[in-house]
Amino acid sequence: MARSTHDSFDLDHLRRRMARGLMRLLFGRPAEPSGEPLPRRGIHRILVCHISHTLGNALLLTPLIQELEATWPGAEIDIVTRSQVGGLLYGHYARVNQVFQLPSHGFGHPVQWLRGLRGMRKAHYDLAIDVDPQSQTGRLLLLKARATWTLGFSGRKKSGSVTHAVEVPEHVQNKGQRPVYLLRKALGAGTEADYPVPDLRLDEAERARGRRVLDRVLATAPADAAQRKVVGVFANATGTKLLGKDWWNPLLATLEQLRPDCRLVEIVPMTGRSMLDSRYPSYFSTDLRQLGGVLANLDAYLSLDCGIMHLANASRVPTLGIFTITRADEWGPYGPGNHVIAAYDLAPEAVARELAARM
């Protein structure tokens, strides 16, 4: 018998409570918010502890990397992460030095875990940052690092002392903005300035190659002369976010009627199979940077909330994220040209009208 969502939630809740209890036993009570700001001088080696292994979360770390580069332009940044593509995503950031890769699922691969931990502990850092407001593993890694200054969120879900603790902000929910808020608050700086937008840091060669590939894809099917814009559609998602053809077909049919100036291109998921019956010109790649290069040459991109939505946002294509299950204030694309479509109670045709108005 399949385990119910309620049972899964209870088990996850129990696991988190046990982890918090163990951390409190080992490392003491949660840290209290700090009164002294972080120093703006003397920080040259920085470690970022980032535990989530999903593509979206990995990309949502890039705003913090940009903020660190702007704050300490002469410093080197190391990242310890469970993302298996962290090196690929952060490799074009000039100040990122090393990416220590931990196994994506817990302690199931102890040799890889110990290798990453050993590499992280070889250096002495001026500043180590735990970016997650909930993860106990992130706090454990920070406490194991050798660092002069340590920074993380405070609260009952986080145990272990840090030199600079910041309360979790209720008014900043977005996963890409919260780590930036954490740093700004610890520095005693204003927190209301525009937040950096996720960025894959594609170079000109990657964009030019993407342009050539997209041109070849479009050449496989005739186009109407009125179709001056190219819009990418990614119809896949995970878990309960996934919606079938009975949802996508009326949405795209309505969108094509409302926006005859737009030509649709399907971005095919990692399965290598079209989700839209191969009705549109399509592009498939298992290489995230090559995929980003193609996305960067679109006039717009639309999908449900998923990792490829964040990749499109980080590739700097105007991104329209459709939210039916997850919280848009946490996961929605932000920045110029990007839009959230709150489709929680909308029919597909109504979603198409919202999309058409923003493209």
C-alpha positions as CSV (number, residue, x, y, z in Angstrom):
1,M,0.0,0.0,0.0
2,A,1.3,3.5,-0.9
3,R,2.1,5.7,2.0
4,S,-0.3,8.7,2.3
5,T,0.8,12.3,2.1
6,H,-0.3,12.7,5.7
7,D,1.9,9.8,6.8
8,S,4.8,11.2,4.8
9,F,4.3,14.6,6.4
10,D,4.2,13.1,9.9
11,L,7.4,11.2,9.3
12,D,9.1,14.2,7.9
13,H,7.9,16.3,10.9
14,L,9.2,13.6,13.3
15,R,12.5,13.5,11.5
16,R,13.0,17.2,11.8
17,R,12.1,17.2,15.4
18,M,14.6,14.5,16.2
19,A,17.3,16.3,14.3
20,R,16.6,19.6,16.2
21,G,16.6,17.7,19.5
22,L,20.0,16.0,18.6
23,M,21.5,19.3,17.5
24,R,20.4,21.1,20.7
25,L,21.8,18.2,22.7
26,L,25.2,18.4,20.9
27,F,25.5,22.1,20.2
28,G,23.3,23.9,22.7
29,R,20.4,26.3,22.4
30,P,19.6,28.3,19.2
31,A,21.7,31.4,18.6
32,E,20.5,34.8,19.8
33,P,20.4,37.7,17.3
34,S,23.7,39.6,17.3
35,G,24.2,43.3,18.2
36,E,27.5,43.9,16.4
37,P,27.7,44.1,12.6
38,L,30.0,41.9,10.5
39,P,33.2,43.6,9.6
40,R,33.6,45.0,6.1
41,R,37.3,44.6,6.1
42,G,39.6,41.7,6.7
43,I,37.3,39.1,5.1
44,H,39.1,37.3,2.3
45,R,38.0,33.6,2.5
46,I,34.3,32.8,2.6
47,L,32.5,29.5,2.9
48,V,28.8,29.1,2.0
49,C,27.0,26.1,3.4
50,H,24.2,25.1,1.1
51,I,22.4,21.9,1.7
52,S,19.4,21.6,-0.7
53,H,20.3,19.5,-3.7
54,T,17.5,20.6,-6.2
55,L,18.3,22.6,-9.3
56,G,16.0,25.4,-8.3
57,N,17.6,25.8,-4.9
58,A,21.1,25.7,-6.3
59,L,20.3,28.5,-8.8
60,L,18.6,30.5,-6.0
61,L,22.0,30.7,-4.3
62,T,23.4,32.8,-7.1
63,P,22.0,36.1,-5.8
64,L,24.0,35.6,-2.6
65,I,27.1,34.9,-4.6
66,Q,26.6,38.2,-6.4
67,E,26.1,40.0,-3.2
68,L,29.2,38.6,-1.7
69,E,31.2,39.5,-4.8
70,A,29.9,43.1,-4.5
71,T,30.6,43.4,-0.8
72,W,34.1,41.8,-0.8
73,P,35.3,41.9,-4.4
74,G,38.7,40.7,-3.4
75,A,37.6,37.7,-1.5
76,E,37.4,34.0,-2.6
77,I,34.2,32.0,-2.1
78,D,34.0,28.3,-1.4
79,I,30.7,26.5,-1.5
80,V,29.8,23.2,0.2
81,T,26.6,21.8,-1.4
82,R,24.6,18.7,-2.0
83,S,23.8,19.9,-5.6
84,Q,25.4,17.5,-8.1
85,V,25.6,20.3,-10.6
86,G,27.0,23.1,-8.3
87,G,30.3,23.3,-10.1
88,L,28.5,23.7,-13.5
89,L,26.2,26.4,-12.2
90,Y,28.7,28.5,-10.2
91,G,31.8,27.9,-12.4
92,H,31.5,31.2,-14.3
93,Y,31.5,33.3,-11.1
94,A,35.0,34.8,-11.0
95,R,35.3,34.7,-7.2
96,V,34.1,31.2,-6.6
97,N,37.1,29.1,-5.9
98,Q,36.1,25.6,-4.9
99,V,32.8,23.7,-4.8
100,F,32.8,20.8,-2.3
101,Q,30.2,18.4,-3.4
102,L,28.4,16.3,-0.8
103,P,26.1,13.3,-1.7
104,S,22.6,14.5,-2.6
105,H,20.8,12.2,-0.3
106,G,21.9,12.4,3.3
107,F,24.7,10.2,4.6
108,G,24.0,7.3,2.2
109,H,27.5,7.8,0.7
110,P,29.8,8.3,3.7
111,V,33.1,8.3,1.7
112,Q,31.8,11.1,-0.5
113,W,30.5,13.0,2.5
114,L,33.8,12.7,4.4
115,R,35.7,13.8,1.3
116,G,33.7,16.9,1.0
117,L,33.9,17.6,4.7
118,R,37.6,17.1,4.8
119,G,38.2,19.4,1.8
120,M,36.1,22.1,3.5
121,R,38.0,21.8,6.8
122,K,41.4,22.2,5.2
123,A,41.0,25.9,5.0
124,H,40.6,28.6,7.7
125,Y,37.8,30.9,6.6
126,D,37.2,34.5,7.7
127,L,33.5,34.0,7.3
128,A,31.2,30.9,7.1
129,I,27.5,31.3,6.2
130,D,24.7,28.9,6.8
131,V,22.0,30.2,4.4
132,D,19.1,28.0,5.3
133,P,16.6,29.1,8.0
134,Q,15.6,25.4,8.8
135,S,18.3,22.9,7.9
136,Q,20.2,21.4,10.8
137,T,22.7,19.8,8.4
138,G,23.6,23.3,7.1
139,R,24.2,24.5,10.7
140,L,26.3,21.3,11.4
141,L,28.5,22.0,8.5
142,L,29.0,25.6,9.5
143,L,30.0,24.5,13.1
144,K,32.5,22.0,11.6
145,A,34.1,24.7,9.5
146,R,37.1,26.6,10.8
147,A,36.0,30.2,10.6
148,T,36.6,33.4,12.5
149,W,33.1,34.8,11.9
150,T,30.0,32.6,11.4
151,L,26.6,33.8,10.1
152,G,23.2,32.2,10.1
153,F,19.5,32.5,10.9
154,S,18.3,32.3,14.5
155,G,15.2,30.7,15.7
156,R,13.9,27.6,17.4
157,K,14.6,25.4,14.3
158,K,18.3,26.2,14.4
159,S,20.6,25.1,17.1
160,G,24.3,25.9,17.7
161,S,26.0,29.2,18.3
162,V,27.2,31.6,15.6
163,T,29.0,34.9,16.0
164,H,26.3,36.7,14.0
165,A,22.7,35.5,14.0
166,V,19.7,37.1,12.2
167,E,16.0,36.5,12.8
168,V,14.1,34.9,9.9
169,P,12.3,37.8,8.2
170,E,8.6,37.3,7.7
171,H,8.4,40.0,5.0
172,V,11.1,38.4,2.8
173,Q,9.9,34.9,1.8
174,N,11.6,34.4,-1.6
175,K,14.3,31.7,-1.4
176,G,16.6,33.7,-3.6
177,Q,16.3,36.9,-1.5
178,R,16.5,35.5,2.0
179,P,20.2,34.7,2.0
180,V,20.9,38.2,0.6
181,Y,18.8,39.7,3.4
182,L,20.8,37.6,5.9
183,L,24.0,39.1,4.8
184,R,22.7,42.7,4.5
185,K,21.2,42.5,8.0
186,A,24.4,41.1,9.5
187,L,26.4,44.0,7.9
188,G,24.0,46.5,9.4
189,A,23.2,47.6,5.8
190,G,19.8,48.6,4.4
191,T,17.8,45.6,3.3
192,E,15.3,47.2,0.9
193,A,17.5,47.8,-2.1
194,D,16.8,45.6,-5.2
195,Y,17.9,42.1,-4.7
196,P,20.2,40.4,-7.3
197,V,18.4,38.2,-9.7
198,P,19.5,34.5,-10.2
199,D,22.2,34.4,-12.9
200,L,23.9,31.5,-14.6
201,R,26.5,33.9,-15.9
202,L,26.3,32.7,-19.5
203,D,29.1,34.1,-21.7
204,E,28.8,35.4,-25.2
205,A,30.0,32.1,-26.8
206,E,27.3,30.2,-24.9
207,R,24.6,32.6,-26.0
208,A,25.8,32.6,-29.6
209,R,25.8,28.8,-29.7
210,G,22.3,28.8,-28.3
211,R,21.2,31.2,-31.0
212,R,22.5,29.0,-33.7
213,V,20.9,25.9,-32.2
214,L,17.5,27.7,-31.8
215,D,17.6,28.8,-35.4
216,R,18.1,25.2,-36.5
217,V,15.3,24.1,-34.3
218,L,12.9,26.7,-35.7
219,A,13.9,25.8,-39.3
220,T,12.4,22.3,-38.8
221,A,8.9,23.7,-39.1
222,P,7.4,26.5,-41.2
223,A,6.4,29.7,-39.4
224,D,3.8,32.3,-40.1
225,A,5.2,35.7,-41.1
226,A,3.3,37.3,-38.2
227,Q,5.1,35.1,-35.6
228,R,7.8,37.5,-34.6
229,K,8.4,36.2,-31.0
230,V,9.6,32.8,-29.9
231,V,8.2,31.5,-26.6
232,G,9.6,28.4,-24.9
233,V,7.1,26.0,-23.2
234,F,8.2,23.4,-20.6
235,A,5.3,21.2,-19.7
236,N,6.9,19.0,-17.1
237,A,7.0,19.3,-13.3
238,T,7.5,17.0,-10.3
239,G,4.9,15.4,-7.9
240,T,1.6,17.1,-7.5
241,K,2.8,20.1,-9.6
242,L,2.6,18.0,-12.8
243,L,-0.5,18.7,-14.9
244,G,-1.5,16.6,-18.0
245,K,-2.4,17.3,-21.6
246,D,-6.0,18.0,-20.6
247,W,-4.7,21.1,-18.8
248,W,-2.0,22.1,-21.3
249,N,-3.9,21.6,-24.5
250,P,-6.7,24.2,-23.8
251,L,-4.2,26.6,-22.3
252,L,-1.9,26.6,-25.4
253,A,-4.8,26.6,-27.9
254,T,-6.2,29.7,-26.2
255,L,-2.7,31.3,-26.0
256,E,-2.1,30.8,-29.7
257,Q,-5.4,32.5,-30.5
258,L,-4.7,35.4,-28.2
259,R,-1.1,35.9,-29.3
260,P,-0.8,35.0,-33.0
261,D,2.5,36.9,-33.0
262,C,4.2,34.2,-30.9
263,R,5.7,31.0,-32.0
264,L,5.9,28.1,-29.4
265,V,8.9,25.9,-28.9
266,E,8.7,22.9,-26.6
267,I,11.6,22.4,-24.1
268,V,11.7,18.6,-23.7
269,P,12.3,17.2,-20.2
270,M,15.1,14.9,-19.1
271,T,13.1,11.9,-20.1
272,G,13.7,12.9,-23.7
273,R,10.0,12.6,-24.6
274,S,7.7,15.3,-25.7
275,M,4.9,16.3,-23.2
276,L,2.9,17.9,-25.9
277,D,2.6,15.2,-28.6
278,S,5.5,16.7,-30.6
279,R,3.1,19.4,-32.0
280,Y,5.8,22.2,-31.8
281,P,9.5,22.5,-32.8
282,S,11.4,21.1,-29.8
283,Y,14.8,21.2,-28.1
284,F,16.3,18.7,-25.8
285,S,19.6,18.8,-23.9
286,T,21.0,17.1,-20.8
287,D,23.6,19.9,-20.5
288,L,22.3,22.6,-18.3
289,R,24.6,25.4,-19.6
290,Q,23.7,24.5,-23.3
291,L,20.1,24.5,-22.4
292,G,20.6,27.9,-20.7
293,G,22.2,29.2,-23.9
294,V,19.1,28.3,-25.9
295,L,16.7,29.6,-23.3
296,A,18.6,32.9,-23.3
297,N,17.7,33.5,-26.9
298,L,13.9,33.1,-26.4
299,D,11.6,36.1,-26.2
300,A,9.8,34.5,-23.3
301,Y,9.5,31.3,-21.4
302,L,6.6,29.8,-19.5
303,S,6.1,26.7,-17.3
304,L,4.8,25.5,-14.0
305,D,7.1,25.9,-10.9
306,C,10.1,23.7,-11.6
307,G,13.9,23.7,-11.8
308,I,13.9,24.6,-15.5
309,M,11.8,27.7,-14.6
310,H,14.6,28.8,-12.3
311,L,17.2,28.0,-15.1
312,A,15.3,30.2,-17.5
313,N,15.2,33.0,-14.9
314,A,18.9,32.6,-14.4
315,S,19.5,32.6,-18.2
316,R,17.9,36.1,-18.2
317,V,14.9,35.2,-20.5
318,P,11.6,36.9,-19.4
319,T,10.1,34.1,-17.3
320,L,6.5,33.5,-16.6
321,G,6.1,31.0,-13.7
322,I,2.7,29.4,-13.3
323,F,1.9,28.5,-9.7
324,T,-0.9,26.0,-8.9
325,I,0.4,24.3,-5.8
326,T,3.5,25.8,-4.3
327,R,3.8,29.3,-2.8
328,A,4.7,31.9,-5.4
329,D,6.1,34.3,-2.8
330,E,8.7,31.7,-1.9
331,W,9.6,30.3,-5.3
332,G,8.4,32.8,-7.9
333,P,10.7,34.4,-10.5
334,Y,11.5,38.0,-9.8
335,G,13.3,40.9,-11.5
336,P,12.6,42.9,-14.6
337,G,10.5,41.1,-17.2
338,N,9.6,38.2,-15.0
339,H,6.1,37.4,-13.8
340,V,4.2,35.1,-11.4
341,I,0.9,33.7,-12.6
342,A,-1.2,32.8,-9.6
343,A,-3.2,30.0,-11.1
344,Y,-4.4,28.2,-8.0
345,D,-8.1,28.4,-8.9
346,L,-7.9,29.3,-12.5
347,A,-9.1,27.3,-15.5
348,P,-6.4,26.7,-18.2
349,E,-8.1,29.3,-20.6
350,A,-7.9,31.9,-17.8
351,V,-4.3,31.1,-17.2
352,A,-3.7,31.6,-21.0
353,R,-5.3,35.1,-20.8
354,E,-3.0,36.0,-17.9
355,L,0.0,34.8,-19.8
356,A,-1.0,36.6,-23.0
357,A,-1.3,39.9,-21.1
358,R,2.3,39.6,-19.8
359,M,4.2,38.3,-22.8
